[in-house]
């Protein structure tokens, strides 16, 4: 009996050094991890944590408190592994969603850049067409104005020259 008391007092100091009660922390984590959406991810570590808990309980019943505490710590470690798996899966899902968003934004940026380039090309073509039209209109105005004298009256010799032109329907030249 004295040995069991000594073992309990000596062992409780070691348990305090590791922090809060590992068995209670294990139970809290296992309860938290017992959700339908995480069961498939944490099935193996949770099973190992529960097995370690059961072994710790059996060790306590047998009076082996040192091994029971070690098994409680092992169960806590497996529960923490399961919790880490859940957090890693959540982080991977968030990363996947973020990568999808980045890909969508990159595609939108490429499409926007293409639209901007098309708009710039259309603007340049429109400016070129406008410049060509202005040049054409300017050359049409300049050509008739250069052939006509500054006065508004047509020259007197222009009318007789039109009358002197032969009629193509009447034969000219030889009368046979």
Buried (B, 14 or more C-beta within 10 A) or exposed (E): EEEEEEBEEEBEEEBEEEEEBBBEBBBBBBEEBEEEEBEEBBEEBBEBBBBBBEBBBEBBEEEBBEBBBBBBBBBBBBBBBBBEBBEEBEEEEEEEEEEEEEEEEEEEEEEEEEEEEEEEEEEEEEEEEEEEEEEEEEEEEEEEEEEEEEEEEEEEEEEEEEEEEEEEEEEEEEEE
